[in-house]
Amino acid sequence: MNRRTLNHTLIRTCLLLLSLALFLSACASAGTVPETPSAAATGESAGTPSSAEPVKLLFYVNGPTLTNTEFRTLIAEPVKKKYPHITLERIEPPTGVTIEEVFTSGPIPDLSLIINPHPLLRLKAVEDLRPWIQKHKFDESRLKPVLYDHIKEFGKNGEIVAIPFNANQAILYYNKDIFDKFGVEYPPADKQLSLEEVLELGKHLTRSDNGVDYIGYDPGGPLDLSRNVALPVIDSDSGAPLLSQNPEWTRLFQFAKTAYEVPGYIGPNNQYVYGRDAFMKDRKVALRVANLANMVGPLEELRQQGTEFNWDLAPIPNFSDKQGKAREAQVHSFVISNKSEHKEEAFLAIKEILTDEVQGLLSRNARVPAVINPALEEEFGKDIPVLKDKNVRSVFIGEQQKTHRIHEYEDQVSKWVTEATKDVVVGGMDINTALRKADENIARDVERLKKNE
């Protein structure tokens, strides 16, 4: 190439670069922006909003136990890390305010953590998540079937009304100090006892000592025990009452009655269910079955306040003919309100919380992940100081059962199971009569609810 040709080439190149610079400058002055790279080219997930305008999502919890520390650690902070423009703000209505009142007055939550979607379905307040699942290519195959199959049952026409957050598994908690006081051997850490064995164990620990009345085993009530056998209160299709029709309910009531009849078990004012505080704060209950979310967070908060005691975990017990089975897998799930102005951001928050990274954080904070990844379960409880040196592997002994299909009125009529328990324990009514009475009340309520639809 001669000198003249080279000079012409350089001049043309300089003019081209100058023209391009002027064009870009004109675009900027006119308020237009050159086309950005595609989402695929930048690695951004399809459908992610390009706007970074600040968005506040109101977050509400109804049913699950979720401490404010857990809310920040497992939900708000991971979402903020991924999407700096999204802020989750928890709303906590006063005690006694119902979920129906929350969704019909005041600011409506964008995103909720619930157990039973039926109250929100009755209000027609639930977003069908199928379009968002498709748009954001959410991989449903990663979700544990025992959880997701239950959630799918709430969609009458194939709707996906919720996405699982975690499996709230039940476990056996025991107070080692009480066992030591009375010289009783601890329950095994690697073997599932039968409920009948736990009942016998509790008999040796229901004693009085130095003015303290100790309770060996608190079985809860028949409604709690029904989760051991995945037993509905009313027929999942018809809504017909089942208490006096299904012999399993008779068995549950008889088992609970036997536990209540252990000498020294019934407390002042006919107390027969003792609960979390009796185990955790009063420390007078030796054996208690409870969900992880119900106990671990509060026990850790108690530790942070400077109160600790000598307790541990053992595998969830079940009836002798149900060995190898844990309880129903209680599902904590996310629901998006169909009235939310930020549905997309709410779904992106859910998607981020369901990543392996955040579900691993979940596991380290003692919640069983909703996704299929055994490696995450190896990390269980490692970020919770109160679980140090506890038998955390006991959590995974026993196969989780899928929660029974829940009729839309079950949550509104289950109170009659509790009332029947009271009739038996306090009123001295025989079990069969109490179950028939409860069924009559349930049938009446179901009929009334149907008329009010």
N, C-alpha and C positions, 0 to 999 in steps of 0.2 A: 504494500500500500504506500503511495507517494505522500509527500508532506501535505500537498494541497487536499488530497482526499481525506487524510487524517484530520486536518483542521476543520473541514466541512462536517465530518462525523461528530467531532467534539462540540461544534456549534449547535448541531441539531439536538444532541443529547442535552446540552444545557438549556436550550429553549423548551424541550419537552418537560424537564424537571421544573422549570420556572412556571410553565403553564399548569402543571399539576398542583404546584404550591398555591397559585392564584385561585384555582378551582376549589381546593380545600378551604382556603380562606373565605371565599364567597359563600360556600356551604355553611360555614360556621356563622358568618354574619347574618345569613338568612334564617338561622335557627334550625337548620337541618343537619342531620348527622349521617355520615356514610354508613352503609349497611354493616352491621356487626357480624362476626363469625357465627356460624351455626352452633346450636346447642351441642351437637355431636362433636364439632371441632374443639369446643372449649371444655368438653367433659361435663357440661351442665345437663341435668336430667331433663327429659322432654317435659314440656309444660310448666317448668318452673317460672314463676312470674319474673319478668325482666325488671319491674319496678322495685325499688328498695325503700319505698315510702314506709315509715314506721307503722306497725300494726300491733294493736293490743288485743289479745285473745282472753276473754273471760273464761276461767276454768272453774268447774264445779264438781264436787265429789258427793255422791249419794250411795251409801251402802258400804263400800270398802273403807277400811282403816288406812288413812294416808296422813302421816304427820307432816307438818310444814317443812321439816328438814328433808323428808323423803320427796315432797313436791319439788323443792328447789333442786335437790341432787339428781333425781331420776327423770324429771320432766322439764322444768323451766330452764335450767342451765344448759343441758344438752341441746335443746332447741335453739337457745340464744347463741350458742357456740356455732351451730350450723347456719342459722339465719339471724344475723345480728339485728335485722329490722323487726323481728317478731319477739314480742314480750308477752309472756303468759302471766296473768294476774289472777290469783285465787280469790274466789268469793266464798264467804262462809256465813250463810244466813244464820240468824239466831236459832237456838234450840227450839224445836217444835214446829218450825216452818217446813211444810211438806214440799216434795219435789214438784207437785202440781202448782203450788203457790209460787215457787221460784220461776217456773216457766210461763206463768200467766200474769206476773206483775214484776215491775222493775226491770233492770237490764237482764236480757236473756243470755245465758251462757253460750259461748261459741262452741266450747268443747267440754264434755263431761266424762267422768270416770264412774261407771255404774256396775251393778251386778245383774239386775233384771231390767231389760229395756221396756217391758210392758207398760209401765206408767207413762213413759214418753211416747210410746206407740199409740196409747189411748188418746193422748193430746195431739196426735198427728204432728209431732215436733221433731221427728227424726229424718235426717238426710239419708237417702239411698246412696251408698258409697261406690256403687259399681262404676259410674262414670269417672270418678276420681281414681279408682283403682286402675282403670284402663288408661286414662290420660297420663298418669304418672308411672305406669308400668310397674305397679306394686306386685311383688312376687308372692302370691297367696300360698304357693306350695311350701314356703318356709314356715308357715304356721302349724303348730301341733294340731293334728286332726281332732284329738279328744277335746280341744278347746273350740276350734273353728267350726266343727260340725255342730256343736251345740248352738253357737251363735247363728249359724245359717237357719236353724229351725224357727227363728223369730220372723223371718221374711216369708210372708204368706205367698208371694208371687216371685220368689227368687231374689228379693231385695237383700242386700247386705247392710244391716242396720248398725253394725258395730265391728270393731277390730279388737281382738284380744290384746291386753297389755301384759298380763301375767297370770299364772295359775296359782291361786291361793290355796295351797295344800295344807291339810291338817296334820298335826304331829302330836305326840304325847309328851307333855312337859311334866317333870317331877322335881320335887323339892328334896334334895339329898340330905339336908339337915334333919328333916322329919324322919326319913328312912334311918339315918344314923342314930337319932334319938331313941328309936324303938328297936334297933338292931335288926332291921329288915333288909334283905338283899335288893339292890337296885334292879329295875327291869333291864333286860339285855339291850345293848346298843345295835346289834346286828341281826336281831330276830324279832319277827312280828308276834306279839302275844295275842291271844284271843281276848275278846271283851270279857268272856267268862273268867279268864285268868286274872285280868286286871281287877275285876270285881272282887275276887277272892283276895288279891293282894291288898286292896283297899280296906278290907275288913280288919286286917292286922294293924292298920294305921289310923283307924277312927277311934281315937282315945282322948281322954282328958289328962293334962299334965300341968301342974303348977298353975291351975286356974285357966288354962287355955284348952278349948275344945277343938281338937284337930279332926279334919275330915280327910279320910283316906282317899276316896275316889269320887270326884264330882262328874256324873255322867251327862250333865246338862239335862235335857228333857227328850222325850220321844221325837220331837221335831228335829233336834240335833242328830239323834241317832238314825233318823231316816236317811241321812246322807250316806251312811255306811252301806245301805242297800239300794240307793238311787230310787227312792220310793216317792211317788207323787201323792199329794193330798187329794186331788180331784183328777178325774180322767182327763188326759191331755187333749182329747177331741171333744167330748160331750160336756165336760165340766161336772159330771156326776160325782158325788162324794164317794170316797173309797175307804174311809176309816173302819167301818163295820163290815165291809165287804172283803177286804184283803187281810188274810191271817197274819201277814207280816206286821201290820200295825198292832195287832194283839200281842205279838212277840215283843215289839219294841216297848209297849206299855208295861208288859210283865217284867221285862228286864229292868226298866227304870224303877218300877215299884220295888223290886227286890233290892236294888241299890239304896233306895230311900229308907227301906226297913232295917238296914244295918243299925244295930243299937248305937245311939249317940249321933246318928247322921242328921236328923231333923233338928234345926237350930231354933233359936228364939223366934217367936211370931211365925212359927211353921215354915221357916226358911228351908227350901229344899233344892234350890239352884244357887250356887255360890259365885261363879264367874271369875273374871280376870283379877279384880282387886283383892279378892280373898286369897288368890294364889300369889300375886305379885307384891302387894303392899302389906296385907295382913299376915301373909305367909303362914296360913293355917290349913291350906289344902295341899295334900301330898301329890296327887295325880290329877292332871287335867288335860283333856284333849281340846285343842283349839287351833285355829288357822294361824299360819305364819304371820300374816299382816296384823292380826289381832294382838299378837304378843311381842314380836321381836322389836318393832319400833318403839313401843312403850317401855320395854325392858331396857333398851339402849338409852332412852331419855332418862329413865330412873337411874341408870349407872352414871350418866353425866351429872345428875344432881347429887351424886355421892352415896347412893344407896345401892348396895349389891348384896346378893345372898347366894347360897350354894345350890344351884339348880342345873338340870341337864335335859337332854332330849332322848327320846326313844321312838322306834317306829310306831306309826299309827296302828292301834289294835283294831281288829274286826271280829265279827262272830266266827265261831269255830268252823262253820260251813262256808265262810268267805275268806279263808286264809289266802294270802297272796294278793288280795285286793285292798287298795286304800279306799278312802272315801270318794265321793263325787268330786271332780275337779271344779271347784268354784272358780268362775271366770270373771276377772276384772277386765272390763272392756271400755274402749273409747267410743263415744257417740258424738256426732256433729249435729248441731241444731240446724234444721232447714230454714230457720229465720236468721241465721248468722249472715253477716255481710262479709265474712272472711272465711268462707268454706274452704277455699283452696289453701290458704295458709294453715288452717286447722288440719287439713289432711297432710300437708307437708310436715307438720309437727308430728303427727302420728307415724308417718313413714320414717322419720328420723329416729323416733323412739324405738321402732322395730328393727333398726339396724343391729348387726351383731355387736358393734361397739357399745351401743347404749344398753342392749339387752345383757351384755356382759357386765356392765356397771350395775344393772338391775340384780343380777345373780350375786355379785360381790356384796350387794346390800341386802341379801337374804330374801329375795323374791325369785320364785321359779320362773324362768323365761318362758315367753309364749312361742318362741321360735325353736325349730329343730336344730340343735347344735350341742351334742353331749359335752364338748369341750367347755362350754360356758358353765355347765353345772359343776364342773370341777373347781370353779372359782367361788362356789356358793359361800356367802357369809364372810368372805375374807376382809371386807372393809368395815365390818361391824365388831368393835372391840368386845361387846358383851357376849359374842359367840366364840371368842377365843377359847380353845381347848374343849369346846362342846362337841357332842356327837352329831355333827351336821350331816354326815352321810346317812343318818337315819331317815332324813327327809325323803330320800329316794328309794326307800324300801317299801314295796307294795305298789301294784299297778293302779294308776289313777282310773277311776270309772268316769265315763261321760255323764254329765248332769242330765237327769231325766228331762224330757220335753215338758216345759212349764206352760200350763194353761194360762191364758191372760188374766184370769181372776184368782189364780192360786195365791198371789201375794196378799189379796184382800180377804181371803177366808182362812188362811193358816192360823189366825188367832184362835180359832176354835180348837185346834190341837192343844195349844197352851191351856185353854180353858178346861178341856177334858182332863189334862194332867192335874190341874188344881182340884177338879172334882174328885179325882181318885185319891190324891195325897192328903188334901185338907178336908174334903167333904166326906171321905170314906165310901164313895160310890164304887161299885164293882166296875171292872174295866169294860165289859160288854155294854153295860147300861150307859157309861160315859161316852163310849164310841158311837152308840146309836143316837144319843142326844146331840153330840157334835155334828153327826151327819145331817140331822134334821135342821140344825142351824145353818150348816153349810149350804144345803139345798135351798133353803129360804133366801140366803144371801145371793146365791148364784142367779136365782130367778129374778130377784130385784135388780141385780146388775144388768141382766139381759134386757129388762124392760127399760132401763135408763140409757141404753145405747143410742 
